[in-house]
Amino acid sequence: MTMAERIRTKIESGLQPLRLEIINESHKHMGHGGYHPSGESHFKLVVVAAAFAGQSRVNRQRAVYALLADELADTLHALALSTLTPDEDAASEQKSEQ
């Protein structure tokens, strides 16, 4: 199973997101610290989940990091996170359309 598949499985199971984007940005870090030869060390995630309602940005990120603790202890070196509620995501989409 690839790192992206492992991430998808754990996030979907733990947060039941309405939207999940997993972007592998490892190629941008080739030759830098933390880069892994597998090419799966740096990811950007967009997670839209009702479970984030009422949580601070820090607590949302902690929830994602907790789900991916095993991967972070393995070859996953870095995560860039965008964690939104469905309402925040809808507002963001409306704003970008204007």
NURORO-224424 format. One record per atom (N, C-alpha, C, O): residue number from 1; residue in three letters; atom name; x, y, z. Coordinates in pm, 1 decimal, padded with zeros to 6 digits. Layout:
// residues N
@pos NUM code ALA site CA x X y Y z Z
...
//
This chain:
// residues 98
@pos 1 code MET site N x 00085.6 y -00117.7 z 00000.0
@pos 1 code MET site CA x 00000.0 y 00000.0 z 00000.0
@pos 1 code MET site C x 00090.3 y 00124.1 z 00000.0
@pos 1 code MET site O x 00184.4 y 00133.0 z 00078.8
@pos 2 code THR site N x 00061.3 y 00217.7 z -00087.5
@pos 2 code THR site CA x 00140.5 y 00340.7 z -00092.8
@pos 2 code THR site C x 00108.2 y 00428.9 z 00027.6
@pos 2 code THR site O x 00008.2 y 00408.4 z 00096.4
@pos 3 code MET site N x 00194.6 y 00527.2 z 00051.4
@pos 3 code MET site CA x 00170.9 y 00619.6 z 00162.1
@pos 3 code MET site C x 00040.6 y 00696.3 z 00139.7
@pos 3 code MET site O x -00035.6 y 00716.6 z 00234.1
@pos 4 code ALA site N x 00014.5 y 00738.4 z 00017.8
@pos 4 code ALA site CA x -00110.5 y 00810.0 z -00011.4
@pos 4 code ALA site C x -00231.8 y 00722.9 z 00020.1
@pos 4 code ALA site O x -00331.6 y 00772.5 z 00072.6
@pos 5 code GLU site N x -00224.2 y 00594.8 z -00011.3
@pos 5 code GLU site CA x -00334.7 y 00503.1 z 00019.2
@pos 5 code GLU site C x -00350.9 y 00485.1 z 00170.0
@pos 5 code GLU site O x -00462.8 y 00480.2 z 00220.9
@pos 6 code ARG site N x -00239.0 y 00475.5 z 00240.6
@pos 6 code ARG site CA x -00245.1 y 00463.2 z 00386.9
@pos 6 code ARG site C x -00309.6 y 00587.5 z 00448.3
@pos 6 code ARG site O x -00393.1 y 00577.3 z 00538.2
@pos 7 code ILE site N x -00270.0 y 00704.8 z 00398.8
@pos 7 code ILE site CA x -00327.3 y 00830.5 z 00448.1
@pos 7 code ILE site C x -00477.7 y 00831.8 z 00422.3
@pos 7 code ILE site O x -00556.1 y 00860.7 z 00512.7
@pos 8 code ARG site N x -00518.0 y 00800.5 z 00299.4
@pos 8 code ARG site CA x -00660.5 y 00801.8 z 00263.3
@pos 8 code ARG site C x -00740.4 y 00707.3 z 00353.2
@pos 8 code ARG site O x -00845.9 y 00744.7 z 00404.5
@pos 9 code THR site N x -00691.1 y 00587.1 z 00372.1
@pos 9 code THR site CA x -00760.8 y 00487.7 z 00453.9
@pos 9 code THR site C x -00781.0 y 00537.7 z 00596.4
@pos 9 code THR site O x -00890.5 y 00525.8 z 00651.3
@pos 10 code LYS site N x -00677.1 y 00593.2 z 00656.2
@pos 10 code LYS site CA x -00686.3 y 00636.7 z 00796.0
@pos 10 code LYS site C x -00773.2 y 00760.9 z 00812.5
@pos 10 code LYS site O x -00851.4 y 00769.3 z 00907.2
@pos 11 code ILE site N x -00760.5 y 00856.9 z 00721.9
@pos 11 code ILE site CA x -00840.9 y 00979.4 z 00731.6
@pos 11 code ILE site C x -00988.2 y 00946.6 z 00706.5
@pos 11 code ILE site O x -01075.4 y 00995.3 z 00778.6
@pos 12 code GLU site N x -01016.3 y 00865.6 z 00606.4
@pos 12 code GLU site CA x -01155.9 y 00830.0 z 00577.8
@pos 12 code GLU site C x -01217.8 y 00753.3 z 00693.5
@pos 12 code GLU site O x -01333.9 y 00775.9 z 00727.9
@pos 13 code SER site N x -01143.0 y 00664.6 z 00752.6
@pos 13 code SER site CA x -01193.2 y 00585.9 z 00864.7
@pos 13 code SER site C x -01213.7 y 00671.3 z 00989.6
@pos 13 code SER site O x -01313.7 y 00656.4 z 01059.8
@pos 14 code GLY site N x -01119.6 y 00759.9 z 01016.6
@pos 14 code GLY site CA x -01123.6 y 00836.6 z 01140.6
@pos 14 code GLY site C x -01209.3 y 00961.2 z 01138.6
@pos 14 code GLY site O x -01262.2 y 01001.4 z 01242.2
@pos 15 code LEU site N x -01224.4 y 01023.6 z 01021.5
@pos 15 code LEU site CA x -01294.7 y 01152.7 z 01015.6
@pos 15 code LEU site C x -01415.8 y 01154.2 z 00922.7
@pos 15 code LEU site O x -01493.4 y 01249.8 z 00925.5
@pos 16 code GLN site N x -01433.7 y 01052.1 z 00841.6
@pos 16 code GLN site CA x -01542.0 y 01047.2 z 00743.4
@pos 16 code GLN site C x -01554.6 y 01181.0 z 00668.6
@pos 16 code GLN site O x -01660.1 y 01244.4 z 00672.8
@pos 17 code PRO site N x -01448.9 y 01223.4 z 00601.1
@pos 17 code PRO site CA x -01452.3 y 01354.1 z 00535.2
@pos 17 code PRO site C x -01550.3 y 01358.9 z 00418.6
@pos 17 code PRO site O x -01574.7 y 01259.4 z 00350.4
@pos 18 code LEU site N x -01604.8 y 01477.2 z 00398.5
@pos 18 code LEU site CA x -01688.5 y 01501.5 z 00281.1
@pos 18 code LEU site C x -01600.3 y 01523.6 z 00158.9
@pos 18 code LEU site O x -01640.0 y 01495.9 z 00045.7
@pos 19 code ARG site N x -01479.6 y 01574.3 z 00184.2
@pos 19 code ARG site CA x -01382.3 y 01594.8 z 00076.3
@pos 19 code ARG site C x -01243.6 y 01568.9 z 00132.9
@pos 19 code ARG site O x -01211.2 y 01612.9 z 00243.2
@pos 20 code LEU site N x -01163.0 y 01497.7 z 00057.3
@pos 20 code LEU site CA x -01025.5 y 01469.4 z 00096.7
@pos 20 code LEU site C x -00937.3 y 01478.1 z -00026.5
@pos 20 code LEU site O x -00954.1 y 01402.7 z -00122.3
@pos 21 code GLU site N x -00843.5 y 01570.9 z -00022.6
@pos 21 code GLU site CA x -00744.8 y 01583.2 z -00129.8
@pos 21 code GLU site C x -00609.1 y 01547.4 z -00071.2
@pos 21 code GLU site O x -00571.0 y 01597.4 z 00034.6
@pos 22 code ILE site N x -00537.5 y 01461.8 z -00139.5
@pos 22 code ILE site CA x -00403.8 y 01420.5 z -00097.8
@pos 22 code ILE site C x -00309.2 y 01454.1 z -00212.3
@pos 22 code ILE site O x -00317.0 y 01395.0 z -00319.9
@pos 23 code ILE site N x -00220.4 y 01549.0 z -00188.2
@pos 23 code ILE site CA x -00128.5 y 01594.5 z -00291.4
@pos 23 code ILE site C x 00013.6 y 01560.1 z -00248.2
@pos 23 code ILE site O x 00060.5 y 01605.7 z -00143.9
@pos 24 code ASN site N x 00080.7 y 01480.2 z -00328.3
@pos 24 code ASN site CA x 00218.3 y 01442.2 z -00299.2
@pos 24 code ASN site C x 00310.1 y 01554.3 z -00347.2
@pos 24 code ASN site O x 00320.0 y 01580.3 z -00467.1
@pos 25 code GLU site N x 00377.3 y 01620.6 z -00252.6
@pos 25 code GLU site CA x 00468.9 y 01729.6 z -00284.8
@pos 25 code GLU site C x 00614.4 y 01689.3 z -00262.5
@pos 25 code GLU site O x 00702.2 y 01775.1 z -00253.2
@pos 26 code SER site N x 00639.3 y 01561.2 z -00254.3
@pos 26 code SER site CA x 00773.8 y 01511.7 z -00223.6
@pos 26 code SER site C x 00877.0 y 01556.5 z -00326.9
@pos 26 code SER site O x 00991.6 y 01585.2 z -00292.1
@pos 27 code HIS site N x 00836.6 y 01562.5 z -00453.4
@pos 27 code HIS site CA x 00930.7 y 01601.1 z -00559.0
@pos 27 code HIS site C x 00990.0 y 01740.0 z -00535.5
@pos 27 code HIS site O x 01100.0 y 01768.8 z -00582.6
@pos 28 code LYS site N x 00918.5 y 01825.8 z -00463.4
@pos 28 code LYS site CA x 00967.6 y 01960.8 z -00434.0
@pos 28 code LYS site C x 01079.1 y 01960.1 z -00329.7
@pos 28 code LYS site O x 01148.1 y 02060.3 z -00311.2
@pos 29 code HIS site N x 01096.4 y 01847.2 z -00262.1
@pos 29 code HIS site CA x 01191.1 y 01839.6 z -00150.9
@pos 29 code HIS site C x 01306.3 y 01743.0 z -00177.9
@pos 29 code HIS site O x 01382.4 y 01709.5 z -00087.1
@pos 30 code MET site N x 01318.6 y 01699.0 z -00301.1
@pos 30 code MET site CA x 01425.4 y 01606.6 z -00336.8
@pos 30 code MET site C x 01560.6 y 01669.3 z -00301.6
@pos 30 code MET site O x 01589.0 y 01783.6 z -00337.5
@pos 31 code GLY site N x 01642.1 y 01592.7 z -00231.4
@pos 31 code GLY site CA x 01774.0 y 01641.9 z -00191.9
@pos 31 code GLY site C x 01774.9 y 01717.2 z -00060.5
@pos 31 code GLY site O x 01881.7 y 01753.4 z -00011.3
@pos 32 code HIS site N x 01658.5 y 01741.5 z -00002.6
@pos 32 code HIS site CA x 01648.3 y 01811.7 z 00125.6
@pos 32 code HIS site C x 01629.9 y 01710.9 z 00237.9
@pos 32 code HIS site O x 01600.6 y 01593.8 z 00213.8
@pos 33 code GLY site N x 01647.3 y 01757.4 z 00360.1
@pos 33 code GLY site CA x 01627.1 y 01672.6 z 00477.0
@pos 33 code GLY site C x 01485.0 y 01618.8 z 00481.8
@pos 33 code GLY site O x 01388.9 y 01690.1 z 00452.8
@pos 34 code GLY site N x 01473.5 y 01492.9 z 00518.8
@pos 34 code GLY site CA x 01342.1 y 01431.6 z 00530.9
@pos 34 code GLY site C x 01290.2 y 01368.2 z 00403.8
@pos 34 code GLY site O x 01193.6 y 01292.1 z 00407.4
@pos 35 code TYR site N x 01353.7 y 01398.8 z 00290.3
@pos 35 code TYR site CA x 01310.0 y 01337.3 z 00164.5
@pos 35 code TYR site C x 01339.9 y 01188.3 z 00170.9
@pos 35 code TYR site O x 01446.6 y 01147.8 z 00217.2
@pos 36 code HIS site N x 01246.6 y 01107.5 z 00124.9
@pos 36 code HIS site CA x 01265.3 y 00962.4 z 00124.2
@pos 36 code HIS site C x 01270.9 y 00914.4 z -00020.6
@pos 36 code HIS site O x 01194.3 y 00962.2 z -00104.3
@pos 37 code PRO site N x 01360.6 y 00820.6 z -00051.0
@pos 37 code PRO site CA x 01373.0 y 00771.3 z -00189.1
@pos 37 code PRO site C x 01243.6 y 00714.7 z -00248.3
@pos 37 code PRO site O x 01230.1 y 00706.8 z -00370.4
@pos 38 code SER site N x 01150.2 y 00676.0 z -00164.8
@pos 38 code SER site CA x 01021.8 y 00625.3 z -00215.6
@pos 38 code SER site C x 00943.2 y 00733.7 z -00287.4
@pos 38 code SER site O x 00850.7 y 00704.5 z -00363.3
@pos 39 code GLY site N x 00980.7 y 00860.6 z -00263.0
@pos 39 code GLY site CA x 00907.4 y 00971.7 z -00322.7
@pos 39 code GLY site C x 00775.0 y 00998.1 z -00254.2
@pos 39 code GLY site O x 00686.2 y 01060.9 z -00311.9
@pos 40 code GLU site N x 00761.1 y 00950.1 z -00130.6
@pos 40 code GLU site CA x 00636.6 y 00969.3 z -00055.3
@pos 40 code GLU site C x 00667.0 y 01016.3 z 00087.0
@pos 40 code GLU site O x 00638.4 y 00946.5 z 00184.3
@pos 41 code SER site N x 00724.4 y 01134.1 z 00096.8
@pos 41 code SER site CA x 00764.0 y 01185.5 z 00227.8
@pos 41 code SER site C x 00695.7 y 01316.6 z 00265.1
@pos 41 code SER site O x 00684.8 y 01348.5 z 00383.5
@pos 42 code HIS site N x 00649.9 y 01392.5 z 00167.2
@pos 42 code HIS site CA x 00590.4 y 01524.2 z 00191.0
@pos 42 code HIS site C x 00454.0 y 01532.1 z 00121.3
@pos 42 code HIS site O x 00444.0 y 01513.5 z 00000.0
@pos 43 code PHE site N x 00349.7 y 01559.9 z 00199.4
@pos 43 code PHE site CA x 00214.2 y 01565.0 z 00144.0
@pos 43 code PHE site C x 00140.2 y 01690.1 z 00189.2
@pos 43 code PHE site O x 00164.0 y 01743.7 z 00297.4
@pos 44 code LYS site N x 00050.7 y 01734.2 z 00103.5
@pos 44 code LYS site CA x -00044.6 y 01839.8 z 00137.8
@pos 44 code LYS site C x -00181.5 y 01773.5 z 00142.3
@pos 44 code LYS site O x -00219.2 y 01700.6 z 00050.6
@pos 45 code LEU site N x -00256.3 y 01799.5 z 00250.7
@pos 45 code LEU site CA x -00389.8 y 01742.4 z 00265.4
@pos 45 code LEU site C x -00492.7 y 01853.4 z 00279.2
@pos 45 code LEU site O x -00470.6 y 01951.5 z 00350.1
@pos 46 code VAL site N x -00604.1 y 01837.2 z 00211.7
@pos 46 code VAL site CA x -00722.3 y 01919.9 z 00232.5
@pos 46 code VAL site C x -00828.5 y 01824.7 z 00285.3
@pos 46 code VAL site O x -00870.4 y 01731.6 z 00216.5
@pos 47 code VAL site N x -00871.1 y 01849.6 z 00408.4
@pos 47 code VAL site CA x -00968.4 y 01762.2 z 00473.3
@pos 47 code VAL site C x -01089.6 y 01846.1 z 00511.8
@pos 47 code VAL site O x -01078.0 y 01940.5 z 00590.0
@pos 48 code VAL site N x -01205.0 y 01811.9 z 00457.3
@pos 48 code VAL site CA x -01330.5 y 01878.8 z 00491.2
@pos 48 code VAL site C x -01416.0 y 01776.7 z 00564.7
@pos 48 code VAL site O x -01458.0 y 01675.9 z 00507.7
@pos 49 code ALA site N x -01441.3 y 01804.8 z 00693.4
@pos 49 code ALA site CA x -01514.0 y 01707.9 z 00775.4
@pos 49 code ALA site C x -01602.2 y 01777.9 z 00877.9
@pos 49 code ALA site O x -01561.9 y 01876.6 z 00939.4
@pos 50 code ALA site N x -01721.8 y 01726.0 z 00894.9
@pos 50 code ALA site CA x -01813.1 y 01778.3 z 00996.9
@pos 50 code ALA site C x -01754.4 y 01760.6 z 01136.5
@pos 50 code ALA site O x -01788.2 y 01835.8 z 01228.0
@pos 51 code ALA site N x -01667.6 y 01662.6 z 01153.2
@pos 51 code ALA site CA x -01604.9 y 01636.8 z 01283.5
@pos 51 code ALA site C x -01522.5 y 01755.3 z 01332.6
@pos 51 code ALA site O x -01492.3 y 01763.7 z 01451.7
@pos 52 code PHE site N x -01485.7 y 01846.5 z 01243.8
@pos 52 code PHE site CA x -01405.9 y 01963.0 z 01282.3
@pos 52 code PHE site C x -01489.6 y 02076.7 z 01341.1
@pos 52 code PHE site O x -01433.6 y 02172.3 z 01394.8
@pos 53 code ALA site N x -01620.1 y 02068.2 z 01332.2
@pos 53 code ALA site CA x -01706.9 y 02175.8 z 01382.6
@pos 53 code ALA site C x -01679.3 y 02200.4 z 01530.4
@pos 53 code ALA site O x -01675.4 y 02107.1 z 01610.6
@pos 54 code GLY site N x -01660.4 y 02326.7 z 01564.9
@pos 54 code GLY site CA x -01637.8 y 02365.3 z 01703.6
@pos 54 code GLY site C x -01495.7 y 02344.6 z 01752.7
@pos 54 code GLY site O x -01465.7 y 02373.5 z 01868.5
@pos 55 code GLN site N x -01407.1 y 02294.8 z 01666.3
@pos 55 code GLN site CA x -01267.6 y 02272.2 z 01705.4
@pos 55 code GLN site C x -01178.5 y 02384.1 z 01653.2
@pos 55 code GLN site O x -01202.5 y 02439.7 z 01546.0
@pos 56 code SER site N x -01076.2 y 02416.0 z 01730.3
@pos 56 code SER site CA x -00977.4 y 02513.0 z 01684.4
@pos 56 code SER site C x -00893.8 y 02451.0 z 01573.0
@pos 56 code SER site O x -00893.2 y 02329.3 z 01554.5
@pos 57 code ARG site N x -00824.0 y 02535.6 z 01499.9
@pos 57 code ARG site CA x -00736.3 y 02486.0 z 01393.3
@pos 57 code ARG site C x -00630.4 y 02390.9 z 01450.0
@pos 57 code ARG site O x -00598.3 y 02289.1 z 01388.7
@pos 58 code VAL site N x -00577.1 y 02424.7 z 01566.0
@pos 58 code VAL site CA x -00475.3 y 02339.9 z 01629.2
@pos 58 code VAL site C x -00532.8 y 02202.5 z 01663.0
@pos 58 code VAL site O x -00468.4 y 02100.8 z 01637.3
@pos 59 code ASN site N x -00651.9 y 02198.3 z 01719.6
@pos 59 code ASN site CA x -00712.7 y 02069.2 z 01754.6
@pos 59 code ASN site C x -00747.8 y 01986.7 z 01631.2
@pos 59 code ASN site O x -00740.4 y 01863.9 z 01634.7
@pos 60 code ARG site N x -00785.5 y 02052.4 z 01523.5
@pos 60 code ARG site CA x -00812.4 y 01981.3 z 01398.3
@pos 60 code ARG site C x -00684.3 y 01914.9 z 01347.4
@pos 60 code ARG site O x -00684.2 y 01798.7 z 01306.7
@pos 61 code GLN site N x -00576.2 y 01991.6 z 01351.0
@pos 61 code GLN site CA x -00448.9 y 01937.7 z 01304.1
@pos 61 code GLN site C x -00400.2 y 01825.7 z 01395.1
@pos 61 code GLN site O x -00345.6 y 01726.2 z 01347.2
@pos 62 code ARG site N x -00419.2 y 01840.9 z 01524.2
@pos 62 code ARG site CA x -00382.2 y 01734.2 z 01617.8
@pos 62 code ARG site C x -00458.1 y 01605.6 z 01586.7
@pos 62 code ARG site O x -00402.0 y 01496.4 z 01595.5
@pos 63 code ALA site N x -00584.3 y 01618.5 z 01550.6
@pos 63 code ALA site CA x -00665.0 y 01500.5 z 01517.3
@pos 63 code ALA site C x -00607.6 y 01428.1 z 01395.5
@pos 63 code ALA site O x -00600.7 y 01305.2 z 01393.3
@pos 64 code VAL site N x -00567.0 y 01504.2 z 01294.9
@pos 64 code VAL site CA x -00508.1 y 01444.0 z 01175.0
@pos 64 code VAL site C x -00374.1 y 01379.0 z 01208.9
@pos 64 code VAL site O x -00347.0 y 01266.1 z 01168.0
@pos 65 code TYR site N x -00291.2 y 01450.5 z 01283.4
@pos 65 code TYR site CA x -00160.9 y 01394.6 z 01322.0
@pos 65 code TYR site C x -00177.1 y 01267.5 z 01404.6
@pos 65 code TYR site O x -00099.4 y 01173.4 z 01388.3
@pos 66 code ALA site N x -00275.4 y 01263.1 z 01491.9
@pos 66 code ALA site CA x -00298.3 y 01143.2 z 01573.3
@pos 66 code ALA site C x -00334.9 y 01024.0 z 01484.9
@pos 66 code ALA site O x -00288.9 y 00912.3 z 01508.5
@pos 67 code LEU site N x -00417.6 y 01048.1 z 01383.5
@pos 67 code LEU site CA x -00456.0 y 00940.2 z 01292.1
@pos 67 code LEU site C x -00337.0 y 00887.9 z 01212.0
@pos 67 code LEU site O x -00332.7 y 00770.6 z 01174.9
@pos 68 code LEU site N x -00240.7 y 00975.9 z 01185.8
@pos 68 code LEU site CA x -00127.4 y 00939.6 z 01100.7
@pos 68 code LEU site C x 00002.1 y 00919.8 z 01179.7
@pos 68 code LEU site O x 00111.1 y 00929.1 z 01123.2
@pos 69 code ALA site N x -00009.0 y 00892.9 z 01308.4
@pos 69 code ALA site CA x 00109.3 y 00878.6 z 01394.4
@pos 69 code ALA site C x 00204.7 y 00770.5 z 01343.5
@pos 69 code ALA site O x 00326.0 y 00791.5 z 01341.7
@pos 70 code ASP site N x 00152.4 y 00656.8 z 01302.6
@pos 70 code ASP site CA x 00238.7 y 00548.3 z 01253.5
@pos 70 code ASP site C x 00311.6 y 00588.7 z 01125.5
@pos 70 code ASP site O x 00429.2 y 00557.0 z 01107.8
@pos 71 code GLU site N x 00242.0 y 00658.0 z 01037.5
@pos 71 code GLU site CA x 00303.2 y 00701.8 z 00911.8
@pos 71 code GLU site C x 00411.2 y 00806.7 z 00938.1
@pos 71 code GLU site O x 00515.9 y 00806.1 z 00873.2
@pos 72 code LEU site N x 00385.8 y 00896.1 z 01032.7
@pos 72 code LEU site CA x 00484.8 y 00998.3 z 01066.6
@pos 72 code LEU site C x 00608.7 y 00936.7 z 01131.2
@pos 72 code LEU site O x 00718.3 y 00991.6 z 01120.2
@pos 73 code ALA site N x 00592.0 y 00824.8 z 01197.4
@pos 73 code ALA site CA x 00706.0 y 00753.7 z 01256.0
@pos 73 code ALA site C x 00779.9 y 00672.3 z 01149.8
@pos 73 code ALA site O x 00890.9 y 00625.0 z 01174.1
@pos 74 code ASP site N x 00719.9 y 00656.2 z 01034.0
@pos 74 code ASP site CA x 00777.8 y 00579.0 z 00923.9
@pos 74 code ASP site C x 00843.9 y 00676.7 z 00826.0
@pos 74 code ASP site O x 00934.3 y 00750.3 z 00865.5
@pos 75 code THR site N x 00801.7 y 00678.9 z 00701.3
@pos 75 code THR site CA x 00866.9 y 00762.0 z 00599.3
@pos 75 code THR site C x 00797.1 y 00894.9 z 00573.5
@pos 75 code THR site O x 00849.6 y 00978.0 z 00499.4
@pos 76 code LEU site N x 00680.6 y 00916.9 z 00632.7
@pos 76 code LEU site CA x 00610.3 y 01044.5 z 00615.8
@pos 76 code LEU site C x 00680.9 y 01149.8 z 00699.6
@pos 76 code LEU site O x 00685.2 y 01140.2 z 00822.3
@pos 77 code HIS site N x 00736.3 y 01250.1 z 00632.7
@pos 77 code HIS site CA x 00818.0 y 01350.5 z 00700.5
@pos 77 code HIS site C x 00742.0 y 01480.0 z 00727.9
@pos 77 code HIS site O x 00762.0 y 01542.9 z 00831.7
@pos 78 code ALA site N x 00655.1 y 01520.1 z 00635.5
@pos 78 code ALA site CA x 00591.0 y 01650.6 z 00649.7
@pos 78 code ALA site C x 00449.5 y 01649.8 z 00592.8
@pos 78 code ALA site O x 00420.5 y 01585.5 z 00491.9
@pos 79 code LEU site N x 00362.4 y 01724.2 z 00661.9
@pos 79 code LEU site CA x 00224.3 y 01743.2 z 00618.3
@pos 79 code LEU site C x 00192.7 y 01891.7 z 00616.7
@pos 79 code LEU site O x 00220.3 y 01962.4 z 00713.6
@pos 80 code ALA site N x 00135.5 y 01938.6 z 00508.3
@pos 80 code ALA site CA x 00076.3 y 02071.8 z 00502.8
@pos 80 code ALA site C x -00073.7 y 02047.5 z 00508.3
@pos 80 code ALA site O x -00128.5 y 01976.6 z 00423.9
@pos 81 code LEU site N x -00140.2 y 02105.9 z 00607.1
@pos 81 code LEU site CA x -00280.6 y 02073.7 z 00630.8
@pos 81 code LEU site C x -00372.8 y 02192.7 z 00610.4
@pos 81 code LEU site O x -00344.0 y 02304.3 z 00653.5
@pos 82 code SER site N x -00483.6 y 02166.3 z 00544.0
@pos 82 code SER site CA x -00597.0 y 02257.4 z 00539.1
@pos 82 code SER site C x -00714.4 y 02176.9 z 00592.6
@pos 82 code SER site O x -00760.0 y 02082.0 z 00528.7
@pos 83 code THR site N x -00763.3 y 02215.3 z 00710.7
@pos 83 code THR site CA x -00869.9 y 02140.0 z 00777.8
@pos 83 code THR site C x -00991.2 y 02230.7 z 00792.2
@pos 83 code THR site O x -00986.6 y 02331.5 z 00862.7
@pos 84 code LEU site N x -01099.4 y 02194.2 z 00724.9
@pos 84 code LEU site CA x -01217.6 y 02279.7 z 00717.5
@pos 84 code LEU site C x -01344.5 y 02204.3 z 00753.9
@pos 84 code LEU site O x -01354.6 y 02083.1 z 00735.3
@pos 85 code THR site N x -01441.1 y 02279.3 z 00806.2
@pos 85 code THR site CA x -01575.6 y 02224.9 z 00821.8
@pos 85 code THR site C x -01645.6 y 02238.4 z 00686.1
@pos 85 code THR site O x -01598.1 y 02312.9 z 00600.3
@pos 86 code PRO site N x -01755.8 y 02168.9 z 00665.2
@pos 86 code PRO site CA x -01828.8 y 02185.3 z 00538.3
@pos 86 code PRO site C x -01871.7 y 02330.4 z 00513.4
@pos 86 code PRO site O x -01865.6 y 02377.6 z 00399.9
@pos 87 code ASP site N x -01914.8 y 02401.3 z 00617.9
@pos 87 code ASP site CA x -01955.1 y 02541.3 z 00601.4
@pos 87 code ASP site C x -01837.0 y 02629.0 z 00560.8
@pos 87 code ASP site O x -01851.0 y 02715.7 z 00474.6
@pos 88 code GLU site N x -01721.1 y 02607.0 z 00622.4
@pos 88 code GLU site CA x -01601.8 y 02684.5 z 00587.1
@pos 88 code GLU site C x -01559.6 y 02656.3 z 00443.5
@pos 88 code GLU site O x -01518.0 y 02747.1 z 00371.4
@pos 89 code ASP site N x -01570.2 y 02532.5 z 00402.9
@pos 89 code ASP site CA x -01534.8 y 02495.0 z 00266.2
@pos 89 code ASP site C x -01628.6 y 02561.4 z 00166.1
@pos 89 code ASP site O x -01583.9 y 02612.8 z 00063.5
@pos 90 code ALA site N x -01758.0 y 02560.5 z 00195.6
@pos 90 code ALA site CA x -01856.4 y 02623.9 z 00106.6
@pos 90 code ALA site C x -01831.1 y 02774.0 z 00096.7
@pos 90 code ALA site O x -01837.8 y 02831.2 z -00012.1
@pos 91 code ALA site N x -01801.9 y 02837.7 z 00209.9
@pos 91 code ALA site CA x -01774.0 y 02981.6 z 00210.1
@pos 91 code ALA site C x -01647.5 y 03011.5 z 00130.5
@pos 91 code ALA site O x -01640.8 y 03111.9 z 00059.6
@pos 92 code SER site N x -01549.0 y 02926.4 z 00141.8
@pos 92 code SER site CA x -01423.7 y 02943.0 z 00068.5
@pos 92 code SER site C x -01446.6 y 02930.5 z -00081.5
@pos 92 code SER site O x -01389.4 y 03006.5 z -00159.7
@pos 93 code GLU site N x -01529.5 y 02835.5 z -00122.0
@pos 93 code GLU site CA x -01560.0 y 02816.8 z -00264.1
@pos 93 code GLU site C x -01637.6 y 02935.9 z -00319.4
@pos 93 code GLU site O x -01611.9 y 02980.0 z -00431.4
@pos 94 code GLN site N x -01732.3 y 02988.0 z -00241.6
@pos 94 code GLN site CA x -01810.1 y 03104.2 z -00285.9
@pos 94 code GLN site C x -01719.4 y 03225.2 z -00302.4
@pos 94 code GLN site O x -01733.7 y 03302.0 z -00397.5
@pos 95 code LYS site N x -01627.0 y 03241.5 z -00210.3
@pos 95 code LYS site CA x -01534.6 y 03354.2 z -00214.5
@pos 95 code LYS site C x -01446.3 y 03347.0 z -00338.9
@pos 95 code LYS site O x -01421.1 y 03448.9 z -00403.2
@pos 96 code SER site N x -01399.4 y 03227.4 z -00372.7
@pos 96 code SER site CA x -01311.1 y 03212.7 z -00488.7
@pos 96 code SER site C x -01386.2 y 03230.4 z -00620.3
@pos 96 code SER site O x -01324.7 y 03260.8 z -00722.5
@pos 97 code GLU site N x -01517.5 y 03212.0 z -00619.4
@pos 97 code GLU site CA x -01597.8 y 03228.8 z -00740.8
@pos 97 code GLU site C x -01627.8 y 03375.2 z -00770.2
@pos 97 code GLU site O x -01666.2 y 03409.1 z -00882.1
@pos 98 code GLN site N x -01610.9 y 03461.4 z -00672.2
@pos 98 code GLN site CA x -01643.2 y 03603.9 z -00691.7
@pos 98 code GLN site C x -01532.3 y 03677.7 z -00760.5
@pos 98 code GLN site O x -01543.7 y 03797.9 z -00784.3
//
